[in-house]
Amino acid sequence: MSNSDKAIRTTYFSILTNFLLALIKWLAGFFGNSYALIADAIESTADIFSSFLVLLGLKYSKRPADQSHPYGHGRIEPLITFIVVIFLVISAFVIAKESIENIKTPHDLPEPWTLIVLAGIIIWKEISFRIVMKRSKALNSTSLKADAWHHRSDAITSVAAFIGISIALFAGEGYESADDWAALFASALILYNCYGIFRPALAEIMDENRYEELEDDVRKQSLKVNGVLLIEKCYIRKIGMLFQIDLHAVVDPNISVREGHDIAHRLKDYLIANIPNIGNVFIHIEPFDKNSKCDHSK
C-alpha cells in the first residue's frame, strides 16, 4: 500500500470519528443544557468538512506528474492545510461569539451526566490525535498533521467544557456561565494551535530549508556511491509527502561524459533505494579541482 493510500485510510478514520462525536455532542449539549458541549459540536461539525477537504487533497495529490505538473500534484497538500486552518479559525470565532452572548444571557445549569459524556469524548479524541499524528509523521503529510490537530483542538475544547461544567455544577447558582467561559477559553486555544498548523505548510510552499538531518543523510549516503568524490550543493524541497533533491556531485574531471552520466544515475538510484520518502533526485555533475569543497550554505 502506497503512502497516499495509507493517508487516505487515516482520513476516513477521522471523518467517521468526527461524525459520530459531533452527533453525540449536539444531542448531549441540547438535552444537557450545555453550550460548551454545543460549541464542541460546532467544532466537530467543521472538522467533518475539513477532513473531507483533506481526503480530496490527498486523492488529488496521488495523480502522477504530467506535462503541466512535472513535479507532480503534491503542492495541493499545504494548500488544503491552509483551508483547514481557515475552518479552524472560523470555528473559533463562532464559538467565541456564541459564548459571549450566552455569558450575557441567564440560563439553567448543565446536567451532571454531561460530564460523563465529555470524559469519554476527551479520551477518544486524544487517542485519535495520537493515531493521526503518528501516521502524519510517518508519511510526511502536512494535511494529515492539520487533521490530527483538529482532534487535539477538539480534545482541548472538551477539557475546557468539562472544567466549566464542573465549576457550574459544584459552585451552583450564580456560576451558570462557567460553562460558557470555558467555551470562550477553548476558542482562544484553538486560535493558538492554528499557527502551529499553518507555519509548516507555509514553509513547504515557500521551499524553506528545514531538513538539515535529511541533508546530512543525503550527503553521507552519496559518498558511498562509486565515483562520487564529494557533494558540493544539496537543496531539498518537500512536495506533498515526498522530497525532491537537487545535488551537485563532484567527480574525477578526467572521466568521459558517459561515465559522469552513469555515476549520476547510480547516485540517483542509490539515494531513492536507501532513503525513505524521496520522490526524485536531480543531479548536476561537477569536475573536481583544488577549489572544490562541500557547500553547507543554507
N, C-alpha and C positions, 0 to 999 in steps of 0.2 A: 504494500500500500504506500502510495506517494505521500510526501509531507502535506500537499494540498488536500488530499483525501482525508488524512488524519485531522487536519484543521477543520475541515467541513464537518466531520463527525462530532468534533468538540462543540461546534456552533449549534448543531442540532440539540445537543445536550443542554446548552444554555437556553435555547428557545423553549424547550419543554419545561425546564425548571422555572423560568420566568413566568410562563403562562400559568402553571399550577399555583405558584406562590402569589402572583397578582390576584388570582381568583380568591384564594384564601384570605388575603389581606383586605380586599374590598368587602367581602362578606363579614369578616371579623370587625373591621373598622365601622361598618354601618350598624351592625347589630350590637356591637360592643361599645358604641358611642365614643370612639377614639379617633380624633383627627390625625394623631401621629401615625396610626395604622393606615388611615386613608392616604396620608402623604406618602407613606411607604408603598402603598398600592399604586400611586401615581408614578413613582419612580420605576417600579417593576413593569408597569404597562409600557413606559417609554423604553425600558430595556428590551422588551419583546421586539419592538420595531428596530431598535439599534442592532440587535442580534441578527435580524433578517438582513439588514444592510451589510453586516459583516459577512454573512453567508453569501450574498450576491457578489460582494467584492472578492471573496476567496474563489468562487466559481469562475469569475471573470479573469482573475489572475492566473488561472490554470491554462489559459489559452497560449498556444505556442507562439514564438516570435514569428513575425511576418514582415512584409516589406515596409509597412507603415510603422511597425513597432519592433525594430531589430533587437532590442534588449528585452523583449517580452512585455507582458502586461502587469508586472508586479507592482508598478507605481500606484495602482489602484488601492493597494493596502493602506498606505498612510493617508490617502485622500478619504477613504472610508473612515479611518480613525478620526480625522477632523470632524466629519459629520457626526460620529458617535459622541465626540466631546460636545458638540453643539446641542445634541439631545440631552446630555447630562446638565449642561448649563441652563437650558430651558426648564428642565425638571426642577432644578434647584430654585429657580426664581418663582416657579409656580407654587412650590411647597412653601417658600418664604412668604409670598403674598397671602396665601390662604391661612398660614399660621398667624400672621399679624392680624388678619380680620377676625380669626377665631379668638385671639387673645382679648380683643375688644368686645367680644360678644359673650355674655354669660351662658354657660351650658352645664349639663349634668356631668358627674364623674364618670370615667370609663368603667366598664365592667371588669371585675377581678380576673375572670377567665381569659381576658385578652393577654395577660402576662404569660400564660401557658402557651398560647399560640405564638407569641413573639419569641419565647425561648427556643421553640422548635425551629422557627424561621432563621434565627441567628445562627444556630448550629449548622443548619443545612446550607445557608448562604456562605459561611466561612469555608465549609468543605468544598462547595462549588468553586469559590475563589481559588483555592489551592489546586484543585484539579485543572482548571482552565489556565492558571498562571504557569503551572508546571509544563503543560503542553505548549504554551506560547513561547517559553524559553527554549524548549527542545526543538521547536520548529522555527524559531526566529521570526515570529509573526507579531507585528505591532498591533494589528487589528484584533488579534486574539488577546493580546495584553490589555487592550482597551476594554474588551468584553469581560476579561477577568476582573478589572477594576470596577466594572458595573456591579459584579457580585459583591465585591468588598464594600463599595459605597452603599449597597443595599443592606449589607450586614450592619454598617455604621448607623444608618437611619433606624434600623430595627433596635440596636442597642440604645440609641437616644430615646426612642419611643418607650422601650422597656423602663428606662430610668425615669422618664417623665410620668408614665402611668403609675409607677411605684410611688413616686412622691405624691401624686394626686390622691392615690388611694389611702396611703398611710397618714398623710397630713390632714386629709379630709376637707371639709368645707373651707372655701377661700383659696384652695390650691388647684382648682379645676383646670386652670390654664397651664399648669406644669407640663401637661401633655403637649400643648401647642408650642410652648417654649422649647421643648425637646425637638419637635419637628423643625423649628426655626434654626436651632443649633445644627441639626443634621444637614440642612441646606447649605450652611457655611462650610461644613466639612466636605460636602460633595464638590463645591466650587474649588476648594483647595486641592482635591485629588485630580481635578481636571487638568491642572498644569502638568502633573506627573505623567499623565497620559499623552498630552499634546506635545510636550518637549521632544521625546524620542522620534515621534512621527515627523516633526518639523526638521529635525536633524537628518532624517532619511531623505526627505525631499530636497534638502539643501546640500546633500552629499558631504556632510561633515565627517571629519576623520575621527571616529570614535571606536576604532577597532585595533588598538595597539597590540593586544595579545594575539589576535589573528595575524596581524602583520609580522610579528616576531616569528610565529609558527611558519608562515609562508616563506620567510627569508631562510630559516633553518632547513626546512624541507627542500627548498630549491637547490641548496648546495649539495644535496645527496644525489642529484642528477648528474650523470657523467657529462662533462663538457662545460658545465656552468661554473665559472670561476668566482663570481660574486653577483649580488643583486644590487644594482645602483639605485633604482627607484622602485617603490611599491606603493601603489594607491588602491584603496579599497572603497567600494560603494555598495550599499545594500539596496537591492531591488526586489521587493516582495519578501519571500523567505530565503532568498539565495544571495550570495555575494558575488560581485563582479570585480575581478582583479586586473589591474594594469601593472605590468612588470617591465623593467629594463634589466635584461640579463647580460652580463659581461662574459664574453667568450674569447678564445685564442684568436688573434687577428689574422693568423696565417691559414686558417681553415677556409674551405670553399663556402660559397653561398649555400650550396646544397647541404653541407654539413651543419651550417648555422641554422638552416631551416629545420633539419631533423632534430637538433638539440631543442629548439623551441617547441616542437610537437611533443617530444619526450617529456619536457618540463611541464607542459600543459596537462598531459595525460596523468603524470605522476601526482601533481597537486590535486586534481579533481578526484583521483582514486584514494588519496591519503588524508585529505582534509574535508570534513563534512560540510555540506551546505554551500559548496562552490558551484555557481551556475556556469561561469565561463572565465577564461583567463586570456587576456590579450598581452602578447609578449613582443617586445622590441629588443632586437639583438644589438649589443654594443661591443665594439672591439676593445680588447684590453690594452691599456697603455699605462705608463707610470703615474698618470694623474687619475686613473680610475679608482674610485672609492665607493664605499657603501653610503648611500644618501639616506639619512634619517630625518630629512626635513619634513615637517608636517604641513 
